[in-house]
Amino acid sequence: MESQNNITVVIGDETLPEYIIPIVGQIKVYFTLIRSNNLVVKTYLPDGKKKTAASIWKAKYSMQHVDGLLSFDKYLWTLTQNDTISLGITEKIGGDLVTNTKLEDGATGTNLISRSGRFIKFLNETYKYYKETKDFSAFLVDIDFDKKSPSHFKLDTKEEVRAVLIKLAPMLEFVQMLIRPSSSSGIRNSETGEYRNLSKSYHVYILISNTKYIHHFTEYLKRRCWQNNFAYVTTNGAGVTDRYIMDLSVMKTSERLVVESVPITYLPYIKEIEPSSFYGGGILDLEKFENYANEPDYKEELNRQKQLIKGTNDLKISSRKTKNNKSLTPINCIPLSTNNNTSIIISDDTLKKMGYIHHYFKDTTYSKIQEVQNFLDEYVVKAILIFLGYKIEHNLMFKMRVDEKTASASIQRKTALISDFGSNFRGGIVNFIMEVYQLDFITSFRYFKNLFGQNYKIKSKIGALRDPKKFQKCLQTISITF
């Protein structure tokens, strides 16, 4: 092992297994640089709160290449706070990038694209008839500890990260690997010495060949996680879902943006810079994972755990009672009538936040309720509830049941969650739609998306949901000067 600048280098000389393509001579590793007109990094304020950067509305893109992950790491250290990367590439060497909406509206530019899988693909997908010989792609394994995760998911060193990855996929011991603490790791209060996050998160890069088989590799990893106790089932405010020690949900997404530049911090918070670790090796050949089905399947166990959690949640819901000893059911929770011509008065700021949500759904292939929650506030939720027929009082209280004399439900400021003191219900607007209209999460989330310009076909079991296409037509803004 030797130290080179800001990086630790480990070189091995073991015999390579069949999964590995040895590196002979000079190679090129391709990716895309996206330089936005606005900041793309997170900001940590003096009170410790995190401010997520705005979405990318307009940017320049350019295809880049390096001769391996050691050079890739050096390149990442040069990124500015307006820069992000994608491990997919474009057909054109460079040009202008806008949102899907602006592209559809006729925006102009040089080699114009949007940030979507339509334009940004992995190497083999961009050049379908191209056989890799000296040109390869990088692959990201994102390890991010969540406070709901089992304690053994917490990895404190890069060595622990590598050991777990090799346990899950033994062939990774022979793959060229770069491990970097993520940009959100190492945020520390310089006065108290306390770290903002419970655990570090890591970005692990490896080199891959035959990217058209990438779904085989991710399925292999998923099966191996279940075998080795690195998978579990939990609730996340959006329903019951499976989680893993690594983020498997977006591994196959070529247009995914990765932020590696240093975040903005305000005292007393600082960002500790930790060197990366580089391990020598070859290229992982994804074509060899065609036999991933030889690994034991996990679906039976996954469904069993989901049913256990769902059964527990159903039991909790069925036991809820109001102060008047009435159950929380659609019969008494849906407004008796809705005025289809009601104007919903909102501020320019609320309209702007709704615009962010609209653009998010337009520009995101795999949308997540957790990410949408960042755009929500009490006034967006209030507008949706008014649209559904509820009368919201000035203090954000409202009657959740039609026979209530006094409002018992409220929209919480800052969190935008809905709480009902009569039934102990507490959740986001999508959870509210699930609960009141007795829908599953997917249908409820799709209805929410339709409020913001999407066009999913959904059907309410009780036929009481308003046409979501009418939501935008009801909105009326007022200007506010501060």
Buried (B, 14 or more C-beta within 10 A) or exposed (E): EEEEEEBBBBEEEEEBEEBBBEBEEEBEBBBBBBBBEEBBBBBBEEEEEBBEBEBBBBBBBEBBBBEBBBEBBBBBBEBEBBBBBBBBBBEBEBBBBBBBBBBEEEBEBEBBBBBBBEBBBBBBBBBEEEEBEEBBBBBBBBBBBBEEBBEEBBBEEBEBBBEBBBBBBEBBBBBBBBBBBBBBBBBBBEEEEEBBBEBBBBBBBBBBBBBBBBBBBBBBBBBBBBBEEBBBBBEBBBBBBBBBBBBBBBBBBBBBBBBBBBBBBEEBBBBEEEBBBBBBBBBBBBBBBEEBEEBEEBEEBBEEBBEEBBEEEEEEBEEBEBEEEBBBBBEBBBBEEBEEEEEBEBEEEBBEBBEBBBBBBBBBEEBBBEEBBBBBBBBBBBBBBBBBBBEBEEEBBBBBBEEBEEBBBBBEEEBBBBBBBBBBBBBBBBBBBBBBBBBEBEBBBBBBBBBBBBEEEBEBEEEBBBEBEEBBEBBEBEEEEE
